[in-house]
Amino acid sequence: MTLIQVAVYGKGGIGKSTVSANVSYLLAETGQKVLQIGCDPKHDSTRLLLEGREQTTVLDYIRRTPPYDRRLEDVVLSGVKGVQCVEAGGPEPGIGCAGRGILSTFETLKNLGIDDMGFDVKLYDVLGDVVCGGFAVPLRNEYADGVYLVTSGEFMSVYAANNILKGIRNFDKGIPRVAGIILNQRGMENESDIVERFAEAVRLPIVARIPRSGLFAKAESAGRTLAELYPDSDAAKEFEKIAAHIMSIKDDRAELLESRPLNDAQMEMIAKGDRVTGEPEGGGSGPEGCRVCIKRPPEKRATTEKRIISSCATVGAVYGCLSVSDAVTVLHGPRSCAHIMSALKSIAEIKKGRSTDLQSLRIHSTEMDDTVSVF
């Protein structure tokens, strides 16, 4: 059967994990072989699928287990309805690089044979309000066929959704990959209106409108999904819509849409409660939905598949240090990170005609390995 890979993105605390677990349950109930990977350092994505069982995170596992002793079954647990569950985990708060940990997690799973398990659906539950390049890994074409944005009517939640659209465009190869918006309602005044204005502006459908309900707390206290305990509830019906939508795009990728994020001025209009005017970024003059007519300025694309983590917080610090004459910049990090930063700096300098004395040659690395950089 055809594999569909779906990434569920959204601001921290917006309900991505609840959405992911309920949708995974419903997909498995229809006979789909489902893998859910939690990509949040909180590692609570699969809790409702495991009925409270503790799961070893991939990062904890690789920290204490030598490569030759690692087994896939140690980090992949079978949950309710046979949903296979993985938690990436993360370093201790304030220590290490969580984004680099996502990269290490994906590499480890691949090396252990996760791609040979024959899944019908892979669902990635990803924190979407972190700008670190590592958290953008599930946005790569290699992983996400379709991306869902979970948001409420709170402006910062909508703002995070728009930033995710920008991230999708940075990895865009001209293939539509946005599945739609999931409105997780918080009971705000005019909440639907705010999200509807945003959806209209970025030309995306609202796939589901999950109502605020006390049943969520009851299900979570039981360590189960709402869809399992309260299948006839209004919220469960909305989760069914998402599961059905995933199966629809699994059969017909033509339903996926272009990423058209709003600029700052347009987001300001959303914040003020106004209807957005003007074309979103990437919008062309052709008919709505036309894939040929959309024009993308090359400078808008920040990265490519070959440069996974070309931008993180350290990049700005390194570039600032390089502005100091007659000094060497030492990056306390992996050699690969220093190489990427050096290569990007070289390209920028050559384009500006400064190829005679490349500042990028003054970047050196302490050659920190993944174990140290993550933990």
PyMOL commands that set and color helices and strands:
alter all, ss='L'
color gray80, all
select helices_A, chain A and resi 16-29+47-49+58-64+67-69+72-74+80-82+98-111+114-116+133-139+155-170+191-202+215-221+226-229+234-251+253-255+264-272+298-300+313-322+335-351+359-362+370-374
alter helices_A, ss='H'
color red, helices_A
select strands_A, chain A and resi 4-10+34-39+77-78+84-87+121-127+146-151+178-184+206-210+329-331+363-365
alter strands_A, ss='S'
color yellow, strands_A
deselect
rebuild
show_as cartoon
